[in-house]
């Protein structure tokens, strides 16, 4: 229907919101939204009316829909602690989807995320995780510049700041790091502040462990990363600062400022980013990401592309978040991959 916090509550369910899974499908040529399932019958009715879903295809509970429908793609937009159950049910169901487009973060436990990937591999289902920054043209172009044109050389250090909470929001910036560096954390030292703004802003009754936090990472490529996701939403700014052997890059996605300096003859010289017109913005880039993601799903269904937001990479940002909690609790450095039973530790969110 739309995302509370991004849109006025009064219009959600009354207007078709582009920045949503349903809005993404509406911007494709070949995908039709034909069914919906929810355990809340009022939400089910509201969504069905907003998106013109026939009454006989509005299902109370996902089991009923999966048993009755033959589907090419299924969106999972439930709270993150339910993703594991719903993705596996969908992948193994009679609905037999070729693609599952699941909201971020991938799951609440690393072991659950790994099981989701395993089951989807076994059933031949593409698991696409909606880390929506990956579906923006500018970030994809920047990824190519870093990896195909050696824009930064060997990345030595990155510092990043973003708003709390780690699961609900910061998974975006952590996935951006994983994506742009094409790397996995090896060592994690973390801090958790225990603060959660969503409890008030969403008028939430359910207790969750998600909160602000951050820490230090050493990636498998050697880069040292500083992460600060303790900042309240109203004063936050999504900032990433990269320093490499061939250049440095400053990105501020809230202020819409990207700057790049090439390292030439011992000096940093500011240059334009090739093929990128202006900086990334929420209004222009983020809101289009849902349409871009849905079109990517369409291309996957047609066999025309490879999945560029797979569950294996989404698990990398989740294991960093879990490691932040483990490090804060134990007062120690955490090594990744997480061993059993640490991979079973849940960090619950919405």
Secondary structure, DSSP 8 states (H G I E B T S, - for coil): ---BTTB-TTTBTTB--SSSHHHHHHT-SS-----EEES-HHHHHHHHHHTT--GGGEEESHHHHHHH---SEEEE-S-GGGHHHHHHHHHTSTT--SEEEEESSS-SSHHHHHHHHHHHHHHT-EEEEE-GGGGSHHHHHHHHHHHHS-SSSSEEEEEEEEES-IIIIIHHHHHHHHHHHT--EEEEEEEE----THHHHTT--S------EEEEEEETTS-EEEEEEEE-GGG---EEEEEESSEEEEEETTTTEEEEEEEETTEEEEE--TT--S---IIIIIHHHHHHHHHHHHHHHTT-S--SSBHHHHHHHHHHHHHHHHHHHHTS-EESS--TTGGG------
